[in-house]
Amino acid sequence: MVKPESEILAQIEHLKFDYYQIYDCTPEEIKYIKKKYNKKIISAITVKSKLDLNNYKDFLPFSEIILFDSKGYEKSVSFDHNLLRHIPDDFKKMIAGNIKIDDIINFKNKEYIIDVSGALEDFSGKKSIKKIEEFLVEVNKA
């Protein structure tokens, strides 16, 4: 959810979501949402440059997972995933941002949850069996 308004949160609060994945909220807003709706939180940190990386620290106290994503949201825009090599390993990390099937090998020794959803879609936006099969081959190689 991108900066969810209270009306949306009220409409979905009784759905059985384990996590809320939230973009563009302040740490205070995330803390409030976590407490009010009693959900685990994936706080999305949008990364365009190295300067954006340290923003995760403000969200750690009330986030089960920190998601490092691009500024493109659903448009599958990339950022330099190598920037993450300086991020400590003492918390759960998720990575997104136009990750391609061929990129999987680059994350072999990293403990990331990897969002490859867009990489598994065809041009119409539907999941492609062929791409899912290619993805599984790459995961097995890694």
PyMOL commands that set and color helices and strands:
alter all, ss='L'
color gray80, all
select helices_A, chain A and resi 6-12+27-37+50-58+60-62+73-75+81-86+101-107+117-120+129-141
alter helices_A, ss='H'
color red, helices_A
select strands_A, chain A and resi 19-22+40-46+65-69+93-95+112-114
alter strands_A, ss='S'
color yellow, strands_A
deselect
rebuild
show_as cartoon
